Amino acid sequence: MSENFKLPKVEKLVDLEESVLKFWKENLVFEKSVEQRSKDNAYVFYDGPPFISGLPHYGQLLGSIAKDLIPRYWTMKGKRVERVWGWDAHGLTVENKVQKRLGIKHRKEIETFGLEKFTEACYQYTSEISAEWGWYIDRVGRWVDMENAYKTIDQSYMESVIWAFKKLYEKGLIYKGVRTSLYCPVCGTPVSNFEIAMDNSYKEVEDPAITVKFKLLDGEFKGSYFLAWTTTPWTIPSNRGLVLDENQKYSLVSANNEKYIVASPRLKAVFDEGTYIVEKEFLGKELLGLSYEPPYTFFARNENDFKIYSYEGMVTMDEGTGIVHSAPGFGDIDTEMGQHYNLSTMLTLDDGAKFIPGNAGKNPFEGIYYEKANESILENLTERNLLFSNKRVLHRVPFHDRCDTLLIHKSQPSWFVNVQALKKDMLKNNEEIKWVPASIKKDRFEHVIKTAPDWCISRNRFWATPMPVWESKDGERIVVGSVAELEELSGQKVKDLHRPYIDDVTIERDRKIYTRIPEVLDCWFESGSMPYAQFHYPFENKEKFESNYPGDYVVEYVAQVRAWFNVMHRLSTALFGTASFKNVICTGVIAGNDGRKMSKTYQNYTDPKEVLQTYGGDALRLWLMNSPLMIGENASFDETEIKVKQKNVLNILWNSVKYFVLYANKFDWHSDSSVSAENTKNSDNTLDIWIKVRLAQTQKIVEENLQNYIIPPAVQAVEDFVDDLSRWYIRRSRDRISSGDAQALGTLYTVLFKFSKVAAPIIPFTTEAIYQSLRAPGGTLSVHLVDYPQVDEKLLEKHSDMLEKMASDREVVSKVLALRDSVGLGIRQPLDSLGTASPVNYPDIVRSEVNVKGINVVSFSRDFPDSYITDEQNTVVLNTELTSELKLEGALRNVIRNIQKARKKAGMSLGDKAKVAIPDTDAHRKLLEKYSMEISEAVGAVELSLGPDYVVEKI
């Protein structure tokens, strides 16, 4: 037997993937796939860089596979798709890791330790990239250049970031102001509100829920007390106003020998039944402008402080007293309200969230951490008879995931991007983006744009791109946009853009000294700069970037709608007037196998390395890419599904290849033989035509969906075709293939070879192995270096009804097989006849598949004999009567099957001849009398006899 086709010698599909990986690396296939395409025909993919330490989890592998599949497809479509890895190496995550390594707990200790030494430690930490990342990326089949990866800490990257800052500043889009934002007391810096929402960093905590007495100083109710409710006692020293609903009814009540003012709908919630008397009821607007006695006076006041106000959206009748204490400087709406009425903004906590000294008297809480001050404040209020009630309440509050610290809303001087000025253009540019799922465009991203506050971009930290702003003592400012510009202005060589080196650079102009402000940029500003900063634009690659912007494709999980996608869109709109990307897939979130968040603590998922070593990258790709995750829905990890993909798709596909190679080699069939091309193309065999039409249909589905970035239907089409190829075409063509029919072998070869190209972006390992096993000597090196095949539209048009007809016949087959199963009649037992309500399209195929002698069209209004059984819908009827002749034919099939099992057990190959004996029974004697020639031919027997058992002896 010749070997025109050679299969790799592997025991498992996982081993097959290992050999393919080796082939790719040794032959630089990825590099060649990029370089063979024209630089003038680029397809630009943006990769959101992962954090530099740790190991990839399933969420990152999901993204990595999606980041590979689409670029593979467009590469085969002729595009040049450069893919360079990036590392996110700045920010609080690194700082916290380094602090832990150095034994530093708080931000202030970094300055004591020495900023230069701390920066060196950060450099060291970010140089320790986990080598294991490469293993995971290889094993999921992702092609990306990791050797030349950029880092956000690269000087070139950082220079592009400060260029972007200056451009925004020159456009009037950056300003310095005092605003309230989420603030981390431990890290000593603001935190992006969208980052907290993205990470879902909220926890249930129990807090004090106190009601405080504020004595009225004027008006009709002078001497009575307003009762105001709060869950943040530590803000009481910063109280500047009381807020009510001017359109709501309020009551003056007597209780505890004192008079109180409370919203009428809240009386029963504030007082126990029978403990109070309502003396008068009135609208809240009658109280506006009245003054009250503040609980604390050690912070200076202005003329508008300590009065009664109304402010929309601040007061609710669902909790508390219907009167709210306001501390502008702590909380968005409090600060907004304070600015509206020109109240004092209370910057009463330092960077470590400790109380500062009073400026109008001694502050008894000075130096106390805000949370710890709660107890002291409550004691003080109690001693002074100002605490009406003290209860506990459970509510959700934001935590900083970097250090597990409760975040507060705190005002501080910060730098902002004026997002409000960008919103109109951002909304317009969003119309140019294709979102998957499509609902994201309007339902989520548009909402994110419309509701976004101005973007706080300054951080009081260290390891990040510095804000390129130099100021003189009198407040004059110089903003720098490049290293060259800074060196020219300062006359100094810029050693490093990081702190503290950049802090040492000063500028002298007109006898003034300008020093850099201490703040650094929000790392999301860096992340949003990735499209141009990775190219060191505009200092390098200017034409390359501008001719290929916006990018063609980006994919991340759905929370990045608020985060990375959002900041890229902001910066792109501000800098270039366009969207940053054209097509975006938002994936869902993978939960553990118990439905909870994936966690090592819960042990609710298998380690990705173990899964990849057991089932392989293609199986994981099939499961992830065909899951609801790829259309923005969530899903739980399911190892069983990965196993099913390996068994029911990949194993079946590879077995189909092995089946072809077995008989092609046996009959010395090769791809350039005289019958393999034209004869195969012109085969009039129904199944040959059908499988080629079916492949054309599959390819069209794959292409249409990948073109539209809707991946699951494309993957499903590939899986369905594998099933049809094996379970219908090969099974129904087995006799032709095993007898060496040239057209059958040629058709199977053509279909497998073309399918390897069609499915290459989806299952790159398996398709490469197929291609290598089938390609002719001298052919293109890799399936991933060929052009994506054209859909045979003429074939589809010519046989437009064939797929529907075959599907109809297969439905008949399915019903008949179910009927057989219901009465225990195995498929090897021939039956006399099958009746259908309407003619089948391909009777020979149906008859062979269900093993009946004939098919008739029958009326189901008639009565059938007892031996006939029908399906529930009365569309097929099966004659189950067994004549002696039919029984003999059934026995024939079983004997042939048992002999084949004996051959296999004896280790015999396909072409081996043998002496065969079968058990000596009356039935077998009859078989040999009638079917000895058929049996001998089917099992390769040169001698056939009766004996005590099934025995084969190789000759």
N, C-alpha and C positions, 0 to 999 in steps of 0.2 A: 504494500500500500504506500503510495507516494505521499509526501507531505508538502503540498503547495501552500498550506496555511499552518502556522505554528502558534499554539497558545502558550502564554506564560505558564511556567510550572509553579503553581501556587496551590495551597490547600484551601485557603479561605479568601473571600473577597477583600477582607482587610489587608491581606498580604498583597493582593493585586494592586491596591492603592499605594502601598509602600513602593512597589516596583515602578509605578507610574510617576510617583514623586521623584524617585531617583532619575528616571528618564528625563523629566522636565529640567531638573537641576543640571544634569550632565550636559544637556544639549541647549541650555539657556533658552528654553522655549518661550518663557514669559517675555524676556528681553526682545527676542526676535518678533514676537507678536506685536510689540509696540513699534519697533524700529522699521518693520516692513511697511508701515503705513505712513502716508504723507503727513508732514508737519502742517500742511495747509488744509488738512481735513480732520481737525481735532474734535474730540468729544471730551468735555471737561467734567470730571467727577470730583466732588468735594468730600473729603473724609474728616468727620469730626474726630479729632485726636483723643485717644483714651488717656487717662491719668497714667503716669510713668511707672508706678509700682503696682504690686498685686498681680493676680492672675486673672485671665478672662473668665467671665461667667457666661451662662447661656444667653443672657440679654446681649452681651457684646458679640458673641458668636452669631446670633441672629443677625445683628447689623453687619458683621463682617461677610456673611454669606450673601446678603442682599447687595453689599457693596462690591461683591465679585461677580454675581450673576449678570447684572445689567451691563457692566463694562465688558464682560466676555462676549455678550451678544453683539454689542456695538462694534467691538473689535472685528468680529467675523463679518460684520456688515461693511467693513472697509474703513472704519474710523481709527484714528490714532488716540488711544486712551492711556495717557500717562497716569500712573498710580503710585504716588510716593507716600509712605507712612509718615505720620506726625505724632509727636508726644506732647501732651499737655503737662508742662513741667513747672509752672508758676503757681503761686497762690497759697491760700491758707492750708490746703491739704498738705503740701510739702512743709510749710512752716510748722504745722502741728506735729508732723512725723519727726522733724528735726528737733523740735523742742523736747519731744519725748525721749529721743536718743540722747540729748544733752542734759536731761533732767531739769529743763526749764518749764515752769508752770504758767507764768503770766507774761504778757507783752512787755511790761516794764523791765523784767529780768533779762530780756534780750539785749536791751541797751546797756545794762550793767555788764553782761557777759562780753559784749563787744560786737558791734554790728559787722565789722569786717570778718571776724572769726565765724559769726553766724552765717554770713553769705557764703564763705568758703565751705561750711558744713552743708549748706543747701546745694552747692555745686557738686559736692561729693555724693550726696544722697541721690541727686538726679542723674548721676553717671552710672549708678548701679541698676541699670535696666535689667529686668528679669529676662534671661535668655529663653525661658520657657515660653514666652509669648510667641516666638517664632515657631515652636513646635505646634502649638494650637492653630496658628494661622495656616501653616502648611497642611495640617491634617484636615481642615475644613475645605481645602482646595482653593484658598484665596490667593490670588496673585497680587502682590504689592511689593514695592521696593522698600525694604526695611533697612538695607545697608546705608542708604542715603537719606534716612529719615530726618526731617527737620524737627526742631524743638522750639517751643515758644520762648525759651531762654536764650536762643541764638541771638547774637548781636544784630544780625541782618534782619531777623524777624522783628525784634524790638524797635529797630530804626523805622521800619514800615509803620509800626503802631504809633510812634510819636509823630510821624508824618501825618497820619490820619487825624490825630488829635489837633495838630496845628491847622489843618485844612478846615475842620469843624469850627475851630476857634475863629478863624478868619471869616467864616460865613456867619458868625454871630450866633452859632448854635450851642456854644458852651458858655455857661455863666457860673459864678460863685454865689451861693446863697445859703440861707438857713432853712432847712426843711426837716420834717420828721420822717424817719425811716427805721426799719428794723435794725437793731443794733445788738452786737454780741459783747457783753461786758468782759468776758474772758479774753477774746481775741482783740477787743478794743477797736472795733471797726464796724461800719455799716455792712449790712448784708442785703443782697438784691431780693426784692419781694418775690420776683418770678422764680428765683432759685429755690426759695423755701416752698413755694407752691409746687415746683417741679419734683422735689424730693419728698413731698408729702410729709414734711418734718413737723408734724403736730402730735402732741401727746395730751392725754387726759390728766389734769392735775387738780388738786384740791387747794383752793385759795380762801383767804378771809373774805367775807362779804359783809362789810360794815355799813351802818347808817350813822352819819355824823350830824350833829346839831350846829346850825349856823344862825346866830342871833340877828334878827332884823333891827336896823338902827333908825328907820324912819317910816313914815306912812301910817295908815290906819292901824296896822297890825304890829307896830313897833313893840319890841320886847318879846314877841313870839319867835319860834325857831322854825327855819326851813329844815326839813329832813332830806338829806342827799345821800344816795347809795353809791358805793364803789367797791370794786374787788382789788384795788391797788392802794392800800393804806399809805404806802410810801410816797404817793403823789400828793397827799394832803398838804404837806408843807409848801407845795408849789401851787396850791389853789389860787386862781385869779378870778373866778367867776362861778355863778350858778346858772344852770340852763333849764328852762321848762318849756312846755308847749303852750304857746299863747292862745291857741284855739281850744285847749282842753279845760275842763272844769277842775277847780281845786277847792279844797275845804280847809277851814280853820277849825281845829278840833281841840278839845280839852282832854288831857290825860296826864296822869302822874303829877297833878298840880302844876302843869305847865301847858302852854299853848303851842300847837304845831301846825305847820302848813304842809299838806300832802295832796297829791293828785287824787281826786275823788274815786276813780276806778281802782286805786291801789290801797284804799283804806283797810279793807279786810285782810290784805296781805301783810300790812304793816302792824296793825293792832289786833290784839286778841278780842274776840267778840265780847261786848259788854264792858270794855275797859276805856271807852272813849265816847265823847259827846260832840257831834257836829254842831258848831255854833253858826257857821256861815259858809255859803258856797258862792263861788265867783269864777270868772274866766281868768286864765293865766295872764292875759295881756294887762290886767289891772295891776299886776305886780311888777311889770317891766320897769327897769331903771332904779328900783329901790336898792338901798345899800345894806350890807350886812357886816357883821364883825368877823374878820378872818380868824381862823384857828391859830395861825402863825404869822408873825410880822418881822422875822429876822431877814427877809429878803425885801429889797426896796420895791415900792409900788408906783404905779402911775395913776392918773386921775380917772381912768376907765376901769381899773381893777375893783374887785369886790362889789359887783353889782349883779342884778338879775337880768338875764338875757333870754331870748328865744332863738333857736337855730335849727333849721330844718334837718331832719334825719338824725338828730342827736339824742332825742328823748323817746323812749318807748313805754307803753303801758303794760308790757308783758313781764317786766321785772322791776325790782327796786321800788322807789317812792314816786316816780314821775318827775323827780328833780335830780339833775345830774351835776356833779361837781366837775369843773373843768380846770385842767392844768395844761395850758398851752406850752408846747415843747415836749409833751409826752402823749403820743397818740395822734393819728392823722387828723381826725375830725376836731379834736380839741385845739390843735395848732391852727387848723383852718379857721375855726371859729374865733380864736384869739386874734388872728391876723385881720379878720373881718371887722372886729370891734376895737382893734388897736390895743389889745391887752398886752401885758408884759409876757415875753417868751421866757420860760423858766429853764435856763441851762444850768440846773442845780446839781447835776452829777458830773463827776470827772470822767476821763476815759476808762477808768476801771469801775465805773458805776458806784462810786462812793460819793457821799454828800460833800459838797464844797463848803467853805466858811460862809457865814451870812454876810451880806453887805449893808445891813441896816440893824445889826444886832448879832449877838452870839448865837450860833446854830448848835443846839444841844446834840444834833445828830451828825455833826461834822466828822468825816473820816469813816463813817459806818457804811458798809455795803448795803445797797438799797433793799435787798430782801431781808437782811438781818435787822434793818431799821424798822420793819413792820411791828415787831414786838414792842420796841421802845415807844413808837408813836402811839400804839394802842394803849399802853400804860399811861402815857402822858394825857391822852384824850380822856381816859377814864378818870384820872385824878382831877381833871378840870371840869368834869361833868359834861363833856361834849360828845361822848360816845353813847348813842341811843341804843344800838344793838350790835352784836358781834356774832356772826354765824359763819358757816363754811359752805362753799359751793364748788361743784365739780364742773370744769369746762376745759375746752381744747385750746391750747396755746402753742405758739411756734417755738421750736427748739433749733439750735444750730447743729446740723449733723456733723460738723467738723470736730466739735468739742463737747457735744451733748449739753449745751448750755441754754437755759431759758432766754429767749430774745425779748427785748423790750422795744417799745416805740419811743425813740429819743431824738430830739432835735440837736443838730450840731452843724457847724459851718461845713459845707460840702460843695463839691463841684458837680454840675449837672449838665446833661445834654437836654436841650429844649425839644423834647419829643412832641410837644403840642404843635410846634411849627412844622413838624414832619408828617403829621398824621394824614393830611389830605393826599400827599404824594405817596405815602405808604399804602393807603387804601387803593389808590389808582394802580400802583405797581403790583399789588396783590392780584389784580384781575388778570395779569399776564402769566401767573403761576398755575401749573397743573398740580393739584393736590390729590394724593391717594391716601385715605378715602376722600372723595370729592367734597364731602360735607365739611371737612376741616376748613376750607376756604372761607365760608361764610359763618358757620356755626362757632368756630373757635378762633381762627387767626384774625378774622375781622374784629371779633370781640376783644381780643388781646390788644389790637392796635387802638381801638376806640377808647378803651378804659385805662390805657397805660398812663401812669404819672410820668413826670420828667425823670430821667434816668440819672441816679446818683452814681457817678463813675470814680469818685475818689475814695481811697482806703488809707487808713492810718496804719499801714503795715510796712513790710520790708522787701519780701521776695516777690517782686513783680516789676513790670515796666514802670519806670518813674514817670510822674507827670512832668512834662518838659516846660515847666513854668519857673521863671526866675523873677524875683521881686526885690525892689529896693525898700528901704525903711519907710519911705514916704508913700509906698503903695504903687509905684509905677511898675509895669509888668513887661517882660519880654517872653514870648513863647517861641520855642525853637522846634524846627521840624526835621533836622538831620544832624548827624555827627559832624559833617563838614561845616555846617552853619555854626554849631556850638564851638567848634575849635577856632573858627574865624572870629567869633565874637569874644571868646575868652582868651585867645592866645595860648591855650593850654591843650595838650594832647589828651584826648578822651581814652582812658585806659579800659573802662568798662561802663556800660550803661546802667548797671545795677547800683543800688545803694551798698556801701557808703561812698563808692568811688565817684559817682556822678555828683554827690553832694559836695565834694571838695572842689568842684569846678565853679568858679565865680566869674561874673562878667562885670567889667568896669566900663561905664559909659557916662560922659558928661560929669565926671568926678563923682559919680554914684556907684556904689557897689551893689550888685544884684546877686542874691543867693537863691538857690533852688528851694521851692516850697517842699515840705517833708513828705507830702502825700504821694502814693503810688496809684496806678490805675486799677480799676476793677478788672479782674481776669476775664470777665465776659467781654470787655472791650477788646482784649487780645483775641479771644475766641472768635468774635465777630469779624476780626480783621484777617482771619485765615486765608480767604480767597486771594488776597493780594500780598499779605505778609509772607506767605510761604515762598513767593517768588522774589522777595525783596523789592517789590514794586514801590515807588517808581524809579528806584536807583538801578535796578537791573530788570531784564525781561519785560521791558515796557510794551513793546509791540506784541509780544507773545500773550501777555495778559489782556491787553485792550482788545485784541482781535478775537479773543475767545471768552469774552465776558458778556452777559452773566453765564454762570456755569450751567451745564445741562442737567445735572442729577445730583441729588443728595438724599440720604436716608438716615433716620434716627428714630428713636422711640418717641411716642406721642407727647411726652412732657416737654420735648425740645421745641414744641410749638411756642411755648411761652419763653423759652430760654434761647438756645443757640440759633434756631431759625429766626426768631424775633430780632436778636441783636445783629445778625448778618443783614437782615432786611433793613433795619434802621440805618446802619452804617452805609450800606450800599445806596440807599435812597439819598442819604445826606451827601455822600461823596461823589456818586456817579449819576444820580437821578434815575436809577433803574432798580429792579429787583436783583437779588444776588444769585438766584437760581431759577431755572425754568420748570423743573420737574422735581417733586419731592414725595417720598413715601414715608408715612408716619406709621411705624409698627406699634402693636400693642405691647403689653407687659406680660412676661412669663412669670407665673406663680409656681410654687412648689407643687408636688403631687397631691398635697392635701388642701390646695386652694389658697394657702397662706403665702405671704411673701417668701421667696426663696431665702433660706437661712441655714447656715451650718449648725446653728443652735437647734433648729427644728429637725434637722436631718431629713429634709423633705425633697431632696433631689440627689440623683447620682452624680458623682464627680464627672465633669465633661471629659476629662482625659480617659476615664474608664469607659465611657460610652463610645468615644472615638476609637479606642483600641478594640472594643468588642464589635461594634457595628459599622464603623467607618464613617468617613466624611460625607459620602454621597447619601447614605441613609439619613443622617442628620439633616442634610440639605433638603431632602425630599419632605421630611416631616415639617421642618420649620417653614419652608417656602410654600407649602401647600396648606398652611394653617391659617386660622382667622387672624393671627398676629400680623400677617402681611397686608391686611386691610384695616388695621388700626384697632382690632378687637383683642381682648385679653384671652389668655389660654393657660392652662396648667401643664406643667411638665409631665410627659407621659413616655416613659422608656419603652412601654409595650408597643406604642405606635411606631417608634423608631425600629424596633425589632420586626414589626410587620412590614415596614418599607423595605428592609433588607431582604426578608424572606419572599414577599409577594411581588416585588418589583425587580430589585437588583439581581437576586438569585435566578429568577425566571428569565430575565433578559440575558444574563451570562450563560445560562443553560441553553438558551436558544442559539447563541453563538457557538457553543461547544457542539451542539447537535448538527449545525451546518458544517462545521469544520470536520467532524467525524465522517460524514458521507461525501463531502467534497474531496477529501483526501482519499477515501476508499475508491472513488470512481475517477480519480485523477482529473477532477474538474478544477479549472483555474480561471481567474477573472478575465484573462485576455484570450480565452478559447473562442473558437469560431461561433459557438452557439451562445456564448455568455452575454453578448451585447444585443445584436439585432434580433435574434430569436427570442431572447428574454423579453425585449421591449415589445415584440409583436405577439406575445403569447395570448392565445384566445381562451386560455383556461380561466374559468369564472373566478376562482379563488386568487389566482395570480393578479388578475385585473383588480379585484376588490382590495387586496392588501396594499397595492400601489396607490389606489384612490384613497384608501384609509390613511396612508402615510401623508398624502398631499393635504388631506383634511386636517390631520394633526398638526402639520407644519403651519398651516394657515391660522389655526387657533393659537398656536404658540407665538407666532409672529405678531398677530393682531393684539394680543394681550401684553407681550413684552414691549411693543411699541408704545403702549398706553400705560406702562408701568404697573399693570395689574398682574401680579406674578402667580397667585394660586391657580387660576384657570389654565395657565400655560403648563404648570407642573402637573395638574390633573390630566391634561391631554396627553402628556408623555406617559403617565402611569396607565391610562386607559389603553393606549396603543400597545404597550408591552403586553398587557393582558390579552388583547385581541390577537396580537401576533402569535403568542404562544398557545393560548387556549382555543383559538379558532383556526388561524391559518396553518400553523405547523401541525396541529393535531389532525386537521382535515386533509393535510397534504402529506401525511406521514408515509403513506404507501408510495407516493411518487418520489419523495425525497430519498427514502431508504432503498429505492430501486435504482437510484442514480438518474432520475429524469432531469435532463439538462435544463429545461425551462423552469422546473420547480427550484432546482439548486440556484440557477441564475437569478430567479426572482427573490429568493431568500437572501442571497448575497447582496443584491442591489438594494433591497429594503434595509437590511442591517447596516450596510455601509452608509447609506444616506441618512438613516436614523441617527447614526453616531454623530453626524454633523448637526442635525436638527436639535438633538437633546444635549449637545456639548456644553452650552452655558449652564445648564441645570444640573447635570451629573457629570462633571468634567473628568473624574477618574475613570468611571466605567466606560464612558464613550471613548476615551483615549485608548483604553485597553482593547476595545472592539476595533477601533480604527487601525491600531498597530497590528492586530491579528489578521486583518483583512486587506490592508493596503498593498498595492503592487510594488515591487522593487522600483526605486527611483521616484516614487510618488512623494507628495508634500510630506515633510517630516512629521507633522503633528496635526491632529484634527483641529486644534486651536489656532492653526496657521492658515487654514483654508477659508475661503469665502463662504458665508452662509448660503446654502442652496436656495435657488429660486423655487417658488411654489409652482407646480405644474397646473396652471389654471386651465389649460386646454383639456387635460385629463379629467379634471373636476367637472368641467362643463359637459364633456362628452358623456360622462357616467354620473350625471347629477342625481339620478334616482337610485343608483345602485346601493349606496350606503343605507338608504331608508328601506329598500327591499330586503337587504341582508339582515338588517336589524329586526324587521318583521319576522323573517324566518327563524332567527335566533330566539325570538320570543316564543314561537311555536316549540322549538327544541326545548327551551327551558320548561315549558308546561308539561311536555311529554316526559322529560326526565323526572319531574316531580311526581307524575303519575306512576312511573315505574317504581320510584322509591317508595311510594305509598303502599304498594303491594309486594314489595321485596323482590322485584324482578331486576337483577343487575343488568348493566348495559351489554355484557357479553352474550346475553341470551337473546337470539334473534326472535322477532315477533312478526306476525303475518302482515298486519296492516295498521294504518293510522288514518283517521278521518279528520278533515278540517272544514271550517265553515266557508272558507274561501281558498282559492288555489294558493299554494306556496309558490314562491318565485324561483327557487332553486331546488327542485325536488330531489335531485341526486345527492346534493349536499345534506339536506335534511334527513333523507332516508338513511344515509350512511352514518350520520351523527347519532340518530336515535335507534339505529339497528332494527329497521323494519323492512319488510319486503316491498310494500307498496303504500302509496298515499292517495287517498280519494277525497273528493269534495262531497260532503254529506249534508243532509238536512237534520238539524237538531230538534225538529218538531216530531220526529219519529221515535219509536221505542227501540232501544238497542238490546241485544241478547245479554244475558247475565255476565258473560265473559268480557264485555265491553265496559270501560270506565271513562268518565269524562271529567274535565276540569270544572271548577266552580262557575266559570263564566260561560260554559257550554260553547267553547270555541275549538276544542280538540277532543277526539275520542280515540281510545286505544284498545285494540283487540288483544286481550291477554291470553287467549287460548293457546296452549302449547301442544302441537302435534309431535309425534315421535320424531319426525324429520327435523323439526325446529329444536327439539331437545338435543338431538345428535349434533346439530350445528353449534349449539351452546357449549356442549362438552368439548367440541373441537377447539374453540377459543380458549377454554380453560387449560386444555392440554398444552397448547402452544405457549400459553403464559407460564405454566409450570416448568416447561423445558427451558424457557428463556431464563427463568430464575435459577435453574440448576446450572446453566452455562455461566451465568454471572458469578455464582458461588464458586465455580471451578476456576474462575479467573480467566475465562476465555475472551478473546478479542472479537471484534465484529466479523472479520473475515475468516476466522478459524473454522475448519470443518471438524465434524465429530461423529462418533458412533453414539446413537441415542437409544435408550430403552425406556419404556413407559410401563406403569403397573399393569399386570395381566388381569384384566376384568372383561366381562362380556361386552360392556359398552365400548371399551378400548379396542376390542377385536373388531367390532363393527366400524369403528373409526378408521382403523388401519385398512380395512377392506375398501372403504370408500374414499378416504382422504389422505392416504399415505403420501402421495406426491405433494399435496398442499402443505402437509406438516413438514416434510423433509425440506422443501424449498424455504419455508418460513424460518426454520431453526438451523439451517446449514448442516443437515444430517446427510451423511453418505450411506449410512446404514441405520435402519429403524426397526426395532424389535420390541417384543414384550418381555418384561422381567418383573422382579419383586418390587421395584421402586423406580423413581425417575433417576436415571444414571446417564451422564454424558462423559465421553472419553475422547479427548482431543487426538486428532490424527496428524 
